[in-house]
Amino acid sequence: MARIAVIGAGMGAMAAAARLAVAGHRVTVYERSATYGGALGRFERDGFAYDTGPALLHLPAVYRDLFLKTGRKPLEECVRMTQVDPASRHLFPDGTDVSLPNTSRAGVVSALNAALGAGAGTRWGDFLGRARDAWDRSRRPLLEEPLRGDWQVLGRDPYPAVRQRRLLRAPRVAGTVAEVGTGELADRRLAALFEGYVLSYGLDPRRTPASAALLPYMEQTFGTWYVQGGMRALAHAVYERCLERRVEFVFRADVIRIVEKDGRAAGVELAPGPAASGSTVVEADHVVAGTAPAALVDRELWRDGDVRPRGADGSGAPSVPGRFTVLLALRGGRPDGTAHRTVVHSPDGGDEADAVFSGRTAERPTVTVLRPDDPTTRPDDGHEALTLTATVAPHGPVDWNDTGARERYADVLMEAAGAAVPELRERLCWREIRTPADTAAATGARGGSVPAPSLAGAEGRLLRPANSTRLPGLYLVGGEAHPGGGLAHAGMSGTLVAGLIVEGADFRGSR
């Protein structure tokens, strides 16, 4: 039985902790805040309740497998999950309104043909077919196996782009999301649909490789799920599973150093507590870091040629955007038939991307409106809890602590959301604003950035560092490690770290 210290109580860290405890190890989690769950926060006021992080679950099989492998009760006995149908409603600047069904390729094609014109849905269906090919080619090395030493093979884009013939010119092959939209989808609304998926993960459609087709493919193939009581209920279920497996949690414990001995990680040093005169060293046989570990060690963690963290060039610049969120308490009940998620697309996606990725605020952003049919989110049926989100530049390039800037941008989001929610301002009781500055304060993420999933292509620039490091005994878990950000990917990282510790060099990935 090994002693394992886990830094942070995010979803990936807890997933690793539960699996390691089942394998017979003694696991202690050290979390600097007062609670667990990482980005899966919950805000409550006057009987209203809101998720402050991810609000929908894709690839639920990741957490089903976690609960299957760590205890008797399956996931569905610990939380109540429902498929969101329609999966999403989309409002485009020209007035087009289309709802896409959940996990029905034929239904999506039919809906797009009807709303956008004959042939549009068919082109989207063909695009998803190519996305499936990219999924089949890259799934295991990208998501289910430890990052290989020859990770450069993932630098090649697995998306089988269509060769587009041009009169008197060489054929053109789409290499980026924006180029797929222009050349293969050939409809500004379909292009906005694809680009909206990509931007919502904090990726620039103009520079992100076509392999990002995996993002809409995964959602439309494996479905969109809502957890009753919000995603905080999922975090609580994973926490409870850890406790059942006798994982120990120490909250308000700030790790200031990873201890080394004989050339390997040998424990953690905790900052002095309220009743302590000095720091405390806790010995461990392995250390699992759910936070960026570079500042906690006295050596280089990556070899020449390894995938390195973004921002590792010394600039300290946040690598990806953050989220601007407005929580709305409304008078009046949620109308029957209301879509859980509505995306109001920007009238100028190019300008939006340029603003977000150059450190400015977009004048007309793409806004996602979330309206869960969940009694736990509201005081009674005469009120509604509604959430607006947009992808924005991180804190730093934009000062999201500026009260005036926060209020003005909340107004921008509300104006856009009015297309989906009639009389929105007239129904407003109050609103709460969350920006990347708040994310940074709550989670420690630099600039409040939200890490995106890893993607193949782009010469490996969108990969995350391997789960094992140059320092023996130190492992990385969570959104800043392989296979990247996102709720499902965090769970996958926990699986990989547990496998590497339990099986060692023989571990070849989850099955």
N, C-alpha and C positions, 0 to 999 in steps of 0.2 A: 504494500500500500504506500503510495507516494503522497507527499504533502504538496498541494497545489494552491498557489495564490493567484487569484483572478482580480485584475484591476478594472473596476467599473462593473455596473450592474445593468448594462444595456442588454438588448435582446440576444445578440450574438454571444455575449459573455455568459449570460444565464443558460443559453442553449448548450454551450460547451461545459459549463459547470454541472448541469444535470446529467449529461452523458458521462462525464468523468466520474461523478459520484457513483453512478450505476456500475461502472467498471471497478469499483472498490477503492477509489482514491479518496483521500480526505481533502475536501475542497473548502476554501474560505474566500469569500468575495469581499473586496474592499471598495466601497463606493463613497465618493467625496460628498455627495448630496445626501439628503435625508430619505431618499426613496429609490426604488428600482424602476427599470423600464426605459431608461435613456430618453430617446426622443418621443416615446409614447406617453405624453403628458395628458393631463385632464384639467380643464378649468371649469369651476362651478360658481354660480352666483344666482341668487333669487330663484332657485329651483330649476335653472337652466344648466346644462352640462355640455361640454364640447371637447373633442379631441384637439390637442394642440400640435400633434405631429401627424403621421400617416393615418388616414381615416378609412382606407379600404385595403383588403388583403387580396393579393394575387398569388398563385402557386400555393394554395393552402396545404398541399401535400408535404411541404417542408415541415410544417408544424404538426401535421398528423403523424409523420414519421418520428418526430421528436417525442411525442406522447406515447406512441406505440413502443418505442425502444426504452423508455424510462419509467414505465409504470403500468398498472392494470387498467386505469381509466383512459379511454381514448379521448382525443381532443373534443369531440362532439358532446361528451358527457361533462366536460369542464367549462365550455363556453357554448353559447348558442350562436351558430353562424347561419346566415341566409344569403342566397345568391341575389345580387342586385339585378333586377330586370324592369326596364331596360338597363343595360350596363352603363349607358351614357346617352345623353341628349346633346346635340350639337346645334348651336345657332351661329350662322355665318353672316358676314356683313351685308350680303345681298338679300337677306331675309330668308334664306333656306333654313328649314328646321327639320332635322332628322334624328330619330331615336334608333339606337343600335341595340339589338337584342343580345342577351348574354349567352355565350358559348354556342352560337349558331352561325356558322360561316354562311350557310345558304340564306339565313334570315338577314344577315348584315348585307350581303350582296343584293338581295331583294329590296331592302330599305333604301340603300344608296341609289339603286337604279330608279326607284320610284321618286325619290326626292331630288336627285341631281341630274337625272336624265338617263335614258337607255345607254348602256355601255359603261357608265361610271362605276357601278357596283361590280361589274364583271372585271374591270381593270383592277379594282381593289382586291377582288378575290384572287386574281392571277398574282398580284403582288404578295398576298399572304402565302400563296403556294411557294413562291421563291423564298419567302421568309422561313417557311418550314424547312426548305433545303438547307438554309443557313443554320437553323436550329439543329438539324440532324448532324451537320458537319462539325459544329463547335460546342455542343451541349456539354459533353463530358469534360474536355479539358478546360472549358471556360467556367463551369459551374460545379462540377461534381468531383473533380480531382484536384490534388494539390498542384500549385503552379509549377510547371515543369522547368527544369534547368534550361531546356531549349525553348523557352517561352516565345522566342522570335517567330515560331510557326504560327502563333496567334496574331502576329502582326499583319498577316494576310487576311483580307476581307473575305469571309465565307459567303457573302451574298452573291448569288449568280445574276449579276446585272444583265439586262437585255442590251445587245448590241444594236444601236439605233443607226440605221443607214441614213446618210445625208447626200444630197445631190452634189456631185463633183468634189466631195470632201470625205475625209476618212471617217469611218463609223465612230460614233460616240458611245462611251460606256459610263453610266452614272457611277460616281465614286462617293458622293456625299448624300445625306438626307435631302438637302435642297435640290440636288440634281435628279434624284429619283422622283421627287415631286414634279419637277418641270418636265422631265423626259418620259418617264414611265407612267405616272398617274395622269398627267396631261389634263388636269383640272385643278384650278386654284383652290377649290374647296377640299378636294382629296389631298392636295399637297398640304393644306393647313391642318387637316386631320392628322396626317403623319407627323408633321412638324410639331403639332401640339403635344403629342405623346412624348416626343424627344425633349422639348423645352420643359415639360413638367418634371423631367428628371434632372434638370439643370444642365442640359447639353445644348450646344450651339448647332442648329440644323445646317448651317453653312459649312461647318468643319467636321461634323460628326460623320463617321463612315456609314455606308449604306447598311452595314450589319445591324444598325439600330432598328432595323425591321423586326428584330427579335422582340422589341418592347410591345408593339401592338399585337404581334403574333401570340406572345405568352398570355396577354390579357384576354384576347378574343378566343383563344383555344382553351385555356384552363379556367377562365371565368373571373368575375369580380365578386368578392364576398364582403359582407358587413358583419361585424361582431356585435351582437346586442349588448348595449352598455358601452359601446365604443371600444377602440383598440386598447384602451387601458385595461379592459377586462381580459384581453389576451395576455397582456404583460402580467397581470395578477395571477392568471392561471399558470404561466411558466414559473413565476416566483414560488407559487404554492407547490408546484412539482419539485422545484429545487429543495424546498424545505422538507418535503416528504422523503427525498433522497439524502437528507441530513447535510445538505450544503449549509454552511454558516455564513451569515451576512453581517458585516460590520459597516454601519452607515456613519456618515460624517468622518470618514477616514481618508485623509488626503495622502496619497502615495507621492513622496518627493524623490525617491530614488529606487532603482532596481539594484539590489545587492549582487555583487559578483564574488565568486570564490573558485579558485582553481580553474579559471577560464570559462566559467559557465554561470548562468543565472542561479542564485542561491537564496533568493528571498526578496522582500521589499522593506523599505524604510518609510515609516509613517510620520507625518508632521506632528509636532506636539499637540496634544489635546488640551481641553480646558483645565484638567487637573494634573497635567504632566509638565514637568520642568524641561524635558528634552524629547527628542525624537525616539521612536521605538523601531527596532529591527525585528522583523518576523522571518524566520527561516522557512524555506520551501525548496522542494526538489525541482519544481517547474513553476514558471511564471507565465500567465496568460494575460496579455495586455489588450484591453478593450478600448484603450485610448492611444493616441500617438505617443510612442515610447521614446522618441529620439532625445527628448529633454531629460529623461530619467536614467540615462546610461552615460558612461564615460568613454564610449568607443563607437566606432562606425558600425552600423548594423547591417549594411548592405555591401556586397562585394561589387567590384567593377563588372558591369554587364547585367547586374540585377535590376529588376523593376524597382524604381524608387518612388517614395511618396511624392505627390504633387507639391510643388513649393520647396522641394529639397534642394533647389539651386541656390538657396540662401536668401532669396528675395523675401520670403515670409508672406508672399501674397496669397490670399485665399484662392483656391483652385477652381471652385465652382460657385454658382450663385446660391442664394438662400430663398426663403419663402416669406412672403408678406401675407399675413392672415388677418381677417376681420371677423370677429365673432359677433353675431347679431341676435338680439332678443326681440322677437316680433310679437305684436298683438295679432290675434286671429289664428285659426288652426291651419294645419297643412292640408291643402285641397286633395281630395282623392285623385289618384292617378298621377300625382306629381312624381317626376323623375328624381331619383336619389341624387344623381350627379348630372349637372348641366354645364357644358363648356361653352362660354361665349367667346368666340374667336376674335382676335384682333383684326381690325381692318387693314393693318399693315404689318405682317409678320416679320418682314425684313427689317423695318425700323425698330420693332420690338427687340429682336435678337441683337441688333447693333447697340441698342441702349443697354440691355442687360449685360452684355459681354464687354462693354467699354466703360462700365462703372457709372451709368446714368439711370434715371428712372424713365421707363417707357411711358409716353403720353397716353397710349391706348393699348393696354396690355390684354393678353388672353386671361380671362377670369374663369375659375372653376367654382361653381355654386353647389354646395352640398346641403341636401335637405333630407336627413334620415327620418324614416318612419319608425321612430323609437320613443316610446313613452318615457324612458329614463332621461331623455335629453331636455324635457320641458316640464314646467310645473303642472300643466293640465292641457286638455285638448283645445283650449281656447288660445293657446300660444304656440309658437314655433321657434326652435333653435336652428339657426342657419349659419353656415360658414362660407366665407369667400377667401380664395387663395389665388396668388399670382407668383410667378417666378421673377425674382428681382436680383439686382446686383447685391453682393454681400456688404456687410457693415465694414466701413473703412472708405472705399470709394464713394459710398453714400453714407452720410451721417444719419443712421436710423435712430439715434437718440434724440434728434431734433424733433421736438413736439410738433412744431408747425408742419414739418415735412411728413411726419406720420399721419397727421390729421388730413392733410391735403391728399395724400395718396389713398387713404381710406375712402375719401370722397370719390376719387377716380374709380376705384373698384366698385363702389356702390352704384355709380352712374352706369357702368357697363353691365352690372348685374340686373339693373332695371329691365333689361330686355327679357330676362328669364323670370323675374318676380315682379308682377304688376304692383304698383302702389307700395314699393319697398320702403321709401322714406316715411310715408304716412303711417306705416305699421310699426315703425321702430320705437322700441322702449329704451334701449341703450345699446352701446357697442363697446367691444374690447378689441384693442389693436395689438397684434404681435408681429414683430419685425425680426430680421436677422440679428439685430443687437440683442434681442431677448433670447433668441436661440443660443447665441454665443454665451450669454450669462448663465443659461440653464444647463447647457451641455458641455461647455468648454470648446465647442467647435470654432476654429479660427474664422472670424468674420461671420459666424452663423451660417457657414456654408453647409449644404446638405449633400453628402457624397452620392454620386451616381453609380449605377451598376457598371461593372466592367464590361467592355465590348471588345471583340476581336477587330482587327484591321487597324488602320492609322499607325502602322509600324509599332503597335503595342503601347501607344501613348495613353490609351484609355484603360489599361490594366492597372491593378493595384498590387502592392508588394505581396510576396509569398507569405503564407501563414507561419513558416519557420524563418528564423533570422540567422545572422552570422554568429550571434551569441548563443551557444548551445543552452537549451533549457528555456529559452524565451520564445514565445509564440504570440502571433497577432490575430485578433478576432474583431469582427465588426466591419462597419462600412468603409474604413480606411485600409482594409486588408482584402486580399483575394477572397471572394469574387466581387467585392465592391458593395455599394450602398443599396438600400432598399430593404424592406422588412423580410422578404423571403431570402434575399442574399445574405442578410445577417445570420439567419438560421443556418444557412448552408455553411457559413464560415465556422460556426460553432461545431458542426459535424466534422469538418475537415481538421480543426485543431484537436478535437477529442481523438480522432483517428490517428493523427500523427503522434500524440502522446502515448496512446494505448498500444498501437501496433508498430510505432517507430518507422524506420526507413522502408519497411515492407508495405506500408499503407498505400493503396493505389486508388483510393477514392470511395465515395459512398455507393451503395448498391440499392 
